[in-house]
Amino acid sequence: MAALRSWADRAALDAGFAAEVAGHLAAGIAARGAASLVVSGGRTPAGFLQALATHPLDWSRVWVTLADERWVDADHDASNERLLRASLQQGPAAAAHVVGLKTAAASPQAGLAEVAERLAALPRPFDVVVLGMGDDGHTASLFPDAPELAAALASTAAVAALTPGAAPHARISLTPAALLDTGALYLHIVGADKQAVLERALADGPVEELPIRFALRQTRVPCSIQWAP
Ligand SMILES: O=C1O[C@H](COP(=O)(O)O)[C@@H](O)[C@H](O)[C@H]1O
């Protein structure tokens, strides 16, 4: 169950999508006094997060975490938390509570219990989950070539540890069980290459081949795809 919204360009997507997400967060604050947002890392979301930070919310009531993390420290160039803090925690949005997924544990596997505990602090269901997608069809850190993929897809736990074959860094990822526990679900992608991957993902084939299919095929929460060239 997925609907596609095509924007004229990336700047229009970042601004329009941020306004829509800010609306969900404002509604969450109004309804239960707090709101929760799960965002993705990688190259795609920086402009969207910067646009979101300009919205005049009561950011002290907003909890933000990541769909996944590379097992690197929060000041590492590859850290998704680093991107999140640099892009979103600006101006009034500096008051947002960022819940990182990297711990001092030696591996994602060893960090699972602590991360699950951290995530328990966020209002659930989440108000908004924003997924990204890689050119191999992975989303969050659910990589097609990770040996732990099938178990992570089927898990009832909130987080899983994965070791992608080709992509760098061991990973920790929210599972579909957690990612779908949300009032609003988005897939944020840009460019012709990702459009082509999306078309493949919307066609028949196993979820394990293109893991983003778990989000496109489920019927628990509508998935809105935000795309720009
Ligand atoms: O490794 C990751 O990749 C995906 C896609 O990233 P992008 O650079 O192609 O936008 C991202 O959604 C995920 O959070 C990240 O850890």
The ligand as an SDF file (V2000), in Angstrom:
LIG
                    3D

 16 16  0  0  0  0  0  0  0  0999 V2000
   23.5710    3.1530    4.7180 O   0  0  0  0  0  0  0  0  0  0  0  0
   22.5240    3.7720    4.6390 C   0  0  0  0  0  0  0  0  0  0  0  0
   21.9330    3.9370    3.4410 O   0  0  0  0  0  0  0  0  0  0  0  0
   20.5620    4.3250    3.2930 C   0  0  0  0  0  0  0  0  0  0  0  0
   20.4750    5.0730    1.9570 C   0  0  0  0  0  0  0  0  0  0  0  0
   21.4020    6.1480    2.0180 O   0  0  0  0  0  0  0  0  0  0  0  0
   21.5860    7.2170    0.8600 P   0  0  0  0  0  0  0  0  0  0  0  0
   22.9760    7.7680    1.0830 O   0  0  0  0  0  0  0  0  0  0  0  0
   21.4820    6.4870   -0.4540 O   0  0  0  0  0  0  0  0  0  0  0  0
   20.5300    8.2370    1.0340 O   0  0  0  0  0  0  0  0  0  0  0  0
   20.0520    5.1450    4.4590 C   0  0  0  0  0  0  0  0  0  0  0  0
   18.6540    5.2750    4.3530 O   0  0  0  0  0  0  0  0  0  0  0  0
   20.4700    4.5000    5.7640 C   0  0  0  0  0  0  0  0  0  0  0  0
   19.9540    5.2090    6.8700 O   0  0  0  0  0  0  0  0  0  0  0  0
   21.9650    4.4700    5.8140 C   0  0  0  0  0  0  0  0  0  0  0  0
   22.4920    3.9630    7.0260 O   0  0  0  0  0  0  0  0  0  0  0  0
  1  2  2  0
  2  3  1  0
  2 15  1  0
  3  4  1  0
  4  5  1  0
  4 11  1  0
  5  6  1  0
  6  7  1  0
  7  8  2  0
  7  9  1  0
  7 10  1  0
 11 12  1  0
 11 13  1  0
 13 14  1  0
 13 15  1  0
 15 16  1  0
M  END
$$$$
